[in-house]
Amino acid sequence: MDEIKAKVRQFLRGYFKEHDFADEEDVFASGYANSLFVMQLIAMVEREFSLVVADEDLEFDNFRSIEAIARFVTAKTVVPAGT
């Protein structure tokens, strides 16, 4: 999960150079995210982690913080046992 967090943090630094986000910091509540930014964040998650963000995944809680994104990506990329 640390690698996922590092990639997300690097992405955020590209947009918000003056701010170093804590893992649990809410990017929406802090006023850093708007609807266009959320779309860019989702596109980065899909591209960087080779996954598809489905309609049912489009919940703010999945993208609210670095920690939330890391949990989401981990859950989407873990292969269930027996497959």
PDB file as gemmi writes it, atoms N, CA and C in Angstrom:
CRYST1    1.000    1.000    1.000  90.00  90.00  90.00 P 1                      
ATOM      1  N   MET A   1       0.808  -1.197   0.000  1.00  0.00           N  
ATOM      2  CA  MET A   1       0.000   0.000   0.000  1.00  0.00           C  
ATOM      3  C   MET A   1       0.857   1.270   0.000  1.00  0.00           C  
ATOM      4  N   ASP A   2       2.076   1.161   0.480  1.00  0.00           N  
ATOM      5  CA  ASP A   2       2.944   2.336   0.512  1.00  0.00           C  
ATOM      6  C   ASP A   2       3.264   2.841  -0.892  1.00  0.00           C  
ATOM      7  N   GLU A   3       3.417   1.928  -1.838  1.00  0.00           N  
ATOM      8  CA  GLU A   3       3.688   2.327  -3.223  1.00  0.00           C  
ATOM      9  C   GLU A   3       2.491   3.075  -3.813  1.00  0.00           C  
ATOM     10  N   ILE A   4       1.300   2.613  -3.498  1.00  0.00           N  
ATOM     11  CA  ILE A   4       0.086   3.278  -3.975  1.00  0.00           C  
ATOM     12  C   ILE A   4       0.023   4.695  -3.390  1.00  0.00           C  
ATOM     13  N   LYS A   5       0.254   4.797  -2.095  1.00  0.00           N  
ATOM     14  CA  LYS A   5       0.215   6.111  -1.439  1.00  0.00           C  
ATOM     15  C   LYS A   5       1.250   7.048  -2.050  1.00  0.00           C  
ATOM     16  N   ALA A   6       2.437   6.530  -2.342  1.00  0.00           N  
ATOM     17  CA  ALA A   6       3.498   7.363  -2.921  1.00  0.00           C  
ATOM     18  C   ALA A   6       3.079   7.907  -4.284  1.00  0.00           C  
ATOM     19  N   LYS A   7       2.449   7.072  -5.102  1.00  0.00           N  
ATOM     20  CA  LYS A   7       2.007   7.524  -6.428  1.00  0.00           C  
ATOM     21  C   LYS A   7       0.898   8.560  -6.324  1.00  0.00           C  
ATOM     22  N   VAL A   8      -0.038   8.351  -5.404  1.00  0.00           N  
ATOM     23  CA  VAL A   8      -1.131   9.312  -5.210  1.00  0.00           C  
ATOM     24  C   VAL A   8      -0.570  10.633  -4.678  1.00  0.00           C  
ATOM     25  N   ARG A   9       0.341  10.543  -3.714  1.00  0.00           N  
ATOM     26  CA  ARG A   9       0.954  11.753  -3.151  1.00  0.00           C  
ATOM     27  C   ARG A   9       1.703  12.528  -4.238  1.00  0.00           C  
ATOM     28  N   GLN A  10       2.419  11.829  -5.095  1.00  0.00           N  
ATOM     29  CA  GLN A  10       3.142  12.477  -6.198  1.00  0.00           C  
ATOM     30  C   GLN A  10       2.161  13.189  -7.135  1.00  0.00           C  
ATOM     31  N   PHE A  11       1.042  12.551  -7.433  1.00  0.00           N  
ATOM     32  CA  PHE A  11       0.018  13.162  -8.276  1.00  0.00           C  
ATOM     33  C   PHE A  11      -0.511  14.447  -7.627  1.00  0.00           C  
ATOM     34  N   LEU A  12      -0.823  14.377  -6.341  1.00  0.00           N  
ATOM     35  CA  LEU A  12      -1.347  15.546  -5.629  1.00  0.00           C  
ATOM     36  C   LEU A  12      -0.328  16.685  -5.615  1.00  0.00           C  
ATOM     37  N   ARG A  13       0.940  16.350  -5.438  1.00  0.00           N  
ATOM     38  CA  ARG A  13       1.990  17.382  -5.431  1.00  0.00           C  
ATOM     39  C   ARG A  13       2.082  18.094  -6.777  1.00  0.00           C  
ATOM     40  N   GLY A  14       1.731  17.400  -7.854  1.00  0.00           N  
ATOM     41  CA  GLY A  14       1.736  18.025  -9.169  1.00  0.00           C  
ATOM     42  C   GLY A  14       0.724  19.153  -9.278  1.00  0.00           C  
ATOM     43  N   TYR A  15      -0.328  19.083  -8.482  1.00  0.00           N  
ATOM     44  CA  TYR A  15      -1.374  20.104  -8.504  1.00  0.00           C  
ATOM     45  C   TYR A  15      -1.263  21.092  -7.347  1.00  0.00           C  
ATOM     46  N   PHE A  16      -0.823  20.599  -6.208  1.00  0.00           N  
ATOM     47  CA  PHE A  16      -0.792  21.413  -4.991  1.00  0.00           C  
ATOM     48  C   PHE A  16       0.618  21.398  -4.415  1.00  0.00           C  
ATOM     49  N   LYS A  17       1.522  22.079  -5.074  1.00  0.00           N  
ATOM     50  CA  LYS A  17       2.940  22.053  -4.719  1.00  0.00           C  
ATOM     51  C   LYS A  17       3.227  22.562  -3.311  1.00  0.00           C  
ATOM     52  N   GLU A  18       2.440  23.500  -2.831  1.00  0.00           N  
ATOM     53  CA  GLU A  18       2.686  24.111  -1.529  1.00  0.00           C  
ATOM     54  C   GLU A  18       2.131  23.292  -0.374  1.00  0.00           C  
ATOM     55  N   HIS A  19       1.391  22.242  -0.650  1.00  0.00           N  
ATOM     56  CA  HIS A  19       0.718  21.504   0.424  1.00  0.00           C  
ATOM     57  C   HIS A  19       1.160  20.044   0.427  1.00  0.00           C  
ATOM     58  N   ASP A  20       1.554  19.553   1.586  1.00  0.00           N  
ATOM     59  CA  ASP A  20       1.920  18.149   1.748  1.00  0.00           C  
ATOM     60  C   ASP A  20       0.774  17.453   2.483  1.00  0.00           C  
ATOM     61  N   PHE A  21       0.023  16.649   1.760  1.00  0.00           N  
ATOM     62  CA  PHE A  21      -1.157  15.984   2.323  1.00  0.00           C  
ATOM     63  C   PHE A  21      -0.775  14.854   3.267  1.00  0.00           C  
ATOM     64  N   ALA A  22      -1.437  14.810   4.412  1.00  0.00           N  
ATOM     65  CA  ALA A  22      -1.336  13.660   5.310  1.00  0.00           C  
ATOM     66  C   ALA A  22      -2.182  12.538   4.726  1.00  0.00           C  
ATOM     67  N   ASP A  23      -1.868  11.305   5.078  1.00  0.00           N  
ATOM     68  CA  ASP A  23      -2.576  10.152   4.517  1.00  0.00           C  
ATOM     69  C   ASP A  23      -4.086  10.232   4.694  1.00  0.00           C  
ATOM     70  N   GLU A  24      -4.536  10.708   5.841  1.00  0.00           N  
ATOM     71  CA  GLU A  24      -5.972  10.744   6.147  1.00  0.00           C  
ATOM     72  C   GLU A  24      -6.622  12.101   5.863  1.00  0.00           C  
ATOM     73  N   GLU A  25      -5.865  13.068   5.363  1.00  0.00           N  
ATOM     74  CA  GLU A  25      -6.419  14.400   5.126  1.00  0.00           C  
ATOM     75  C   GLU A  25      -7.482  14.365   4.029  1.00  0.00           C  
ATOM     76  N   ASP A  26      -8.615  14.946   4.300  1.00  0.00           N  
ATOM     77  CA  ASP A  26      -9.748  14.969   3.378  1.00  0.00           C  
ATOM     78  C   ASP A  26      -9.539  16.071   2.332  1.00  0.00           C  
ATOM     79  N   VAL A  27      -9.277  15.684   1.090  1.00  0.00           N  
ATOM     80  CA  VAL A  27      -9.000  16.674   0.040  1.00  0.00           C  
ATOM     81  C   VAL A  27     -10.245  17.476  -0.323  1.00  0.00           C  
ATOM     82  N   PHE A  28     -11.420  16.933  -0.059  1.00  0.00           N  
ATOM     83  CA  PHE A  28     -12.656  17.653  -0.348  1.00  0.00           C  
ATOM     84  C   PHE A  28     -12.938  18.685   0.745  1.00  0.00           C  
ATOM     85  N   ALA A  29     -12.852  18.264   1.997  1.00  0.00           N  
ATOM     86  CA  ALA A  29     -13.128  19.162   3.117  1.00  0.00           C  
ATOM     87  C   ALA A  29     -12.107  20.296   3.191  1.00  0.00           C  
ATOM     88  N   SER A  30     -10.885  20.027   2.756  1.00  0.00           N  
ATOM     89  CA  SER A  30      -9.850  21.067   2.810  1.00  0.00           C  
ATOM     90  C   SER A  30      -9.984  22.074   1.673  1.00  0.00           C  
ATOM     91  N   GLY A  31     -10.898  21.795   0.733  1.00  0.00           N  
ATOM     92  CA  GLY A  31     -11.155  22.735  -0.353  1.00  0.00           C  
ATOM     93  C   GLY A  31     -10.228  22.599  -1.545  1.00  0.00           C  
ATOM     94  N   TYR A  32      -9.404  21.556  -1.576  1.00  0.00           N  
ATOM     95  CA  TYR A  32      -8.464  21.386  -2.672  1.00  0.00           C  
ATOM     96  C   TYR A  32      -9.088  20.734  -3.901  1.00  0.00           C  
ATOM     97  N   ALA A  33     -10.145  19.986  -3.731  1.00  0.00           N  
ATOM     98  CA  ALA A  33     -10.714  19.232  -4.847  1.00  0.00           C  
ATOM     99  C   ALA A  33     -11.987  19.887  -5.372  1.00  0.00           C  
ATOM    100  N   ASN A  34     -12.110  19.914  -6.696  1.00  0.00           N  
ATOM    101  CA  ASN A  34     -13.359  20.311  -7.342  1.00  0.00           C  
ATOM    102  C   ASN A  34     -13.731  19.192  -8.316  1.00  0.00           C  
ATOM    103  N   SER A  35     -14.824  19.334  -9.019  1.00  0.00           N  
ATOM    104  CA  SER A  35     -15.296  18.244  -9.870  1.00  0.00           C  
ATOM    105  C   SER A  35     -14.315  17.907 -10.989  1.00  0.00           C  
ATOM    106  N   LEU A  36     -13.664  18.902 -11.568  1.00  0.00           N  
ATOM    107  CA  LEU A  36     -12.678  18.636 -12.622  1.00  0.00           C  
ATOM    108  C   LEU A  36     -11.483  17.876 -12.061  1.00  0.00           C  
ATOM    109  N   PHE A  37     -11.028  18.278 -10.883  1.00  0.00           N  
ATOM    110  CA  PHE A  37      -9.903  17.594 -10.254  1.00  0.00           C  
ATOM    111  C   PHE A  37     -10.258  16.140  -9.957  1.00  0.00           C  
ATOM    112  N   VAL A  38     -11.472  15.887  -9.498  1.00  0.00           N  
ATOM    113  CA  VAL A  38     -11.898  14.516  -9.191  1.00  0.00           C  
ATOM    114  C   VAL A  38     -11.824  13.652 -10.449  1.00  0.00           C  
ATOM    115  N   MET A  39     -12.223  14.183 -11.573  1.00  0.00           N  
ATOM    116  CA  MET A  39     -12.149  13.424 -12.825  1.00  0.00           C  
ATOM    117  C   MET A  39     -10.697  13.113 -13.181  1.00  0.00           C  
ATOM    118  N   GLN A  40      -9.799  14.063 -12.958  1.00  0.00           N  
ATOM    119  CA  GLN A  40      -8.376  13.837 -13.222  1.00  0.00           C  
ATOM    120  C   GLN A  40      -7.803  12.804 -12.259  1.00  0.00           C  
ATOM    121  N   LEU A  41      -8.237  12.848 -11.023  1.00  0.00           N  
ATOM    122  CA  LEU A  41      -7.799  11.879 -10.032  1.00  0.00           C  
ATOM    123  C   LEU A  41      -8.254  10.476 -10.396  1.00  0.00           C  
ATOM    124  N   ILE A  42      -9.494  10.333 -10.814  1.00  0.00           N  
ATOM    125  CA  ILE A  42     -10.017   9.027 -11.218  1.00  0.00           C  
ATOM    126  C   ILE A  42      -9.256   8.510 -12.434  1.00  0.00           C  
ATOM    127  N   ALA A  43      -9.000   9.373 -13.407  1.00  0.00           N  
ATOM    128  CA  ALA A  43      -8.244   8.970 -14.601  1.00  0.00           C  
ATOM    129  C   ALA A  43      -6.843   8.509 -14.214  1.00  0.00           C  
ATOM    130  N   MET A  44      -6.193   9.192 -13.277  1.00  0.00           N  
ATOM    131  CA  MET A  44      -4.866   8.790 -12.819  1.00  0.00           C  
ATOM    132  C   MET A  44      -4.920   7.426 -12.146  1.00  0.00           C  
ATOM    133  N   VAL A  45      -5.909   7.202 -11.303  1.00  0.00           N  
ATOM    134  CA  VAL A  45      -6.047   5.918 -10.609  1.00  0.00           C  
ATOM    135  C   VAL A  45      -6.206   4.790 -11.634  1.00  0.00           C  
ATOM    136  N   GLU A  46      -7.050   5.006 -12.622  1.00  0.00           N  
ATOM    137  CA  GLU A  46      -7.250   3.980 -13.654  1.00  0.00           C  
ATOM    138  C   GLU A  46      -5.959   3.717 -14.426  1.00  0.00           C  
ATOM    139  N   ARG A  47      -5.268   4.775 -14.803  1.00  0.00           N  
ATOM    140  CA  ARG A  47      -4.052   4.654 -15.610  1.00  0.00           C  
ATOM    141  C   ARG A  47      -2.901   4.039 -14.808  1.00  0.00           C  
ATOM    142  N   GLU A  48      -2.631   4.577 -13.643  1.00  0.00           N  
ATOM    143  CA  GLU A  48      -1.474   4.153 -12.842  1.00  0.00           C  
ATOM    144  C   GLU A  48      -1.614   2.738 -12.289  1.00  0.00           C  
ATOM    145  N   PHE A  49      -2.842   2.333 -11.985  1.00  0.00           N  
ATOM    146  CA  PHE A  49      -3.038   1.056 -11.319  1.00  0.00           C  
ATOM    147  C   PHE A  49      -3.765   0.036 -12.194  1.00  0.00           C  
ATOM    148  N   SER A  50      -3.925   0.372 -13.470  1.00  0.00           N  
ATOM    149  CA  SER A  50      -4.514  -0.541 -14.465  1.00  0.00           C  
ATOM    150  C   SER A  50      -5.821  -1.147 -13.972  1.00  0.00           C  
ATOM    151  N   LEU A  51      -6.734  -0.285 -13.597  1.00  0.00           N  
ATOM    152  CA  LEU A  51      -8.045  -0.766 -13.181  1.00  0.00           C  
ATOM    153  C   LEU A  51      -9.127   0.150 -13.734  1.00  0.00           C  
ATOM    154  N   VAL A  52     -10.336  -0.320 -13.659  1.00  0.00           N  
ATOM    155  CA  VAL A  52     -11.481   0.452 -14.130  1.00  0.00           C  
ATOM    156  C   VAL A  52     -12.283   0.890 -12.907  1.00  0.00           C  
ATOM    157  N   VAL A  53     -12.563   2.174 -12.828  1.00  0.00           N  
ATOM    158  CA  VAL A  53     -13.420   2.699 -11.771  1.00  0.00           C  
ATOM    159  C   VAL A  53     -14.846   2.644 -12.316  1.00  0.00           C  
ATOM    160  N   ALA A  54     -15.616   1.699 -11.789  1.00  0.00           N  
ATOM    161  CA  ALA A  54     -16.989   1.493 -12.243  1.00  0.00           C  
ATOM    162  C   ALA A  54     -17.919   2.543 -11.634  1.00  0.00           C  
ATOM    163  N   ASP A  55     -19.098   2.663 -12.218  1.00  0.00           N  
ATOM    164  CA  ASP A  55     -20.079   3.630 -11.715  1.00  0.00           C  
ATOM    165  C   ASP A  55     -20.338   3.457 -10.220  1.00  0.00           C  
ATOM    166  N   GLU A  56     -20.421   2.208  -9.767  1.00  0.00           N  
ATOM    167  CA  GLU A  56     -20.709   1.971  -8.349  1.00  0.00           C  
ATOM    168  C   GLU A  56     -19.525   2.337  -7.446  1.00  0.00           C  
ATOM    169  N   ASP A  57     -18.349   2.540  -8.031  1.00  0.00           N  
ATOM    170  CA  ASP A  57     -17.169   2.950  -7.274  1.00  0.00           C  
ATOM    171  C   ASP A  57     -17.080   4.460  -7.099  1.00  0.00           C  
ATOM    172  N   LEU A  58     -17.911   5.201  -7.807  1.00  0.00           N  
ATOM    173  CA  LEU A  58     -17.834   6.660  -7.806  1.00  0.00           C  
ATOM    174  C   LEU A  58     -18.484   7.255  -6.565  1.00  0.00           C  
ATOM    175  N   GLU A  59     -17.854   6.989  -5.442  1.00  0.00           N  
ATOM    176  CA  GLU A  59     -18.294   7.535  -4.160  1.00  0.00           C  
ATOM    177  C   GLU A  59     -17.159   8.374  -3.600  1.00  0.00           C  
ATOM    178  N   PHE A  60     -17.479   9.523  -3.025  1.00  0.00           N  
ATOM    179  CA  PHE A  60     -16.450  10.399  -2.477  1.00  0.00           C  
ATOM    180  C   PHE A  60     -15.566   9.666  -1.473  1.00  0.00           C  
ATOM    181  N   ASP A  61     -16.144   8.762  -0.700  1.00  0.00           N  
ATOM    182  CA  ASP A  61     -15.365   8.064   0.320  1.00  0.00           C  
ATOM    183  C   ASP A  61     -14.203   7.266  -0.266  1.00  0.00           C  
ATOM    184  N   ASN A  62     -14.310   6.835  -1.522  1.00  0.00           N  
ATOM    185  CA  ASN A  62     -13.223   6.101  -2.169  1.00  0.00           C  
ATOM    186  C   ASN A  62     -12.059   7.002  -2.574  1.00  0.00           C  
ATOM    187  N   PHE A  63     -12.279   8.302  -2.658  1.00  0.00           N  
ATOM    188  CA  PHE A  63     -11.278   9.228  -3.178  1.00  0.00           C  
ATOM    189  C   PHE A  63     -11.008  10.407  -2.236  1.00  0.00           C  
ATOM    190  N   ARG A  64     -11.493  10.317  -1.024  1.00  0.00           N  
ATOM    191  CA  ARG A  64     -11.460  11.418  -0.068  1.00  0.00           C  
ATOM    192  C   ARG A  64     -10.046  11.732   0.443  1.00  0.00           C  
ATOM    193  N   SER A  65      -9.184  10.726   0.515  1.00  0.00           N  
ATOM    194  CA  SER A  65      -7.842  10.917   1.068  1.00  0.00           C  
ATOM    195  C   SER A  65      -6.869   9.947   0.406  1.00  0.00           C  
ATOM    196  N   ILE A  66      -5.596  10.154   0.670  1.00  0.00           N  
ATOM    197  CA  ILE A  66      -4.581   9.231   0.146  1.00  0.00           C  
ATOM    198  C   ILE A  66      -4.842   7.835   0.687  1.00  0.00           C  
ATOM    199  N   GLU A  67      -5.142   7.739   1.961  1.00  0.00           N  
ATOM    200  CA  GLU A  67      -5.432   6.445   2.593  1.00  0.00           C  
ATOM    201  C   GLU A  67      -6.649   5.782   1.947  1.00  0.00           C  
ATOM    202  N   ALA A  68      -7.709   6.537   1.711  1.00  0.00           N  
ATOM    203  CA  ALA A  68      -8.923   5.987   1.102  1.00  0.00           C  
ATOM    204  C   ALA A  68      -8.650   5.479  -0.304  1.00  0.00           C  
ATOM    205  N   ILE A  69      -7.883   6.217  -1.068  1.00  0.00           N  
ATOM    206  CA  ILE A  69      -7.545   5.790  -2.433  1.00  0.00           C  
ATOM    207  C   ILE A  69      -6.709   4.521  -2.389  1.00  0.00           C  
ATOM    208  N   ALA A  70      -5.758   4.451  -1.472  1.00  0.00           N  
ATOM    209  CA  ALA A  70      -4.925   3.251  -1.350  1.00  0.00           C  
ATOM    210  C   ALA A  70      -5.768   2.032  -0.988  1.00  0.00           C  
ATOM    211  N   ARG A  71      -6.719   2.200  -0.075  1.00  0.00           N  
ATOM    212  CA  ARG A  71      -7.616   1.079   0.275  1.00  0.00           C  
ATOM    213  C   ARG A  71      -8.460   0.671  -0.923  1.00  0.00           C  
ATOM    214  N   PHE A  72      -8.966   1.653  -1.651  1.00  0.00           N  
ATOM    215  CA  PHE A  72      -9.795   1.374  -2.830  1.00  0.00           C  
ATOM    216  C   PHE A  72      -8.995   0.612  -3.880  1.00  0.00           C  
ATOM    217  N   VAL A  73      -7.807   1.097  -4.213  1.00  0.00           N  
ATOM    218  CA  VAL A  73      -6.975   0.441  -5.228  1.00  0.00           C  
ATOM    219  C   VAL A  73      -6.608  -0.972  -4.780  1.00  0.00           C  
ATOM    220  N   THR A  74      -6.252  -1.119  -3.525  1.00  0.00           N  
ATOM    221  CA  THR A  74      -5.902  -2.443  -3.005  1.00  0.00           C  
ATOM    222  C   THR A  74      -7.084  -3.398  -3.135  1.00  0.00           C  
ATOM    223  N   ALA A  75      -8.257  -2.943  -2.766  1.00  0.00           N  
ATOM    224  CA  ALA A  75      -9.459  -3.790  -2.858  1.00  0.00           C  
ATOM    225  C   ALA A  75      -9.773  -4.162  -4.305  1.00  0.00           C  
ATOM    226  N   LYS A  76      -9.550  -3.237  -5.244  1.00  0.00           N  
ATOM    227  CA  LYS A  76      -9.852  -3.495  -6.656  1.00  0.00           C  
ATOM    228  C   LYS A  76      -8.812  -4.390  -7.317  1.00  0.00           C  
ATOM    229  N   THR A  77      -7.592  -4.440  -6.777  1.00  0.00           N  
ATOM    230  CA  THR A  77      -6.534  -5.175  -7.442  1.00  0.00           C  
ATOM    231  C   THR A  77      -6.214  -6.523  -6.788  1.00  0.00           C  
ATOM    232  N   VAL A  78      -6.778  -6.786  -5.620  1.00  0.00           N  
ATOM    233  CA  VAL A  78      -6.538  -8.069  -4.959  1.00  0.00           C  
ATOM    234  C   VAL A  78      -7.324  -9.157  -5.695  1.00  0.00           C  
ATOM    235  N   VAL A  79      -6.632 -10.213  -6.043  1.00  0.00           N  
ATOM    236  CA  VAL A  79      -7.285 -11.336  -6.718  1.00  0.00           C  
ATOM    237  C   VAL A  79      -7.872 -12.254  -5.652  1.00  0.00           C  
ATOM    238  N   PRO A  80      -9.178 -12.523  -5.733  1.00  0.00           N  
ATOM    239  CA  PRO A  80      -9.811 -13.402  -4.749  1.00  0.00           C  
ATOM    240  C   PRO A  80      -9.161 -14.792  -4.737  1.00  0.00           C  
ATOM    241  N   ALA A  81      -9.082 -15.408  -3.573  1.00  0.00           N  
ATOM    242  CA  ALA A  81      -8.506 -16.747  -3.454  1.00  0.00           C  
ATOM    243  C   ALA A  81      -9.302 -17.740  -4.290  1.00  0.00           C  
ATOM    244  N   GLY A  82      -8.596 -18.666  -4.925  1.00  0.00           N  
ATOM    245  CA  GLY A  82      -9.252 -19.703  -5.711  1.00  0.00           C  
ATOM    246  C   GLY A  82      -9.507 -19.312  -7.156  1.00  0.00           C  
ATOM    247  N   THR A  83      -8.991 -18.157  -7.605  1.00  0.00           N  
ATOM    248  CA  THR A  83      -9.195 -17.772  -9.005  1.00  0.00           C  
ATOM    249  C   THR A  83      -7.892 -17.809  -9.749  1.00  0.00           C  
TER     250      THR A  83                                                      
END                                                                             
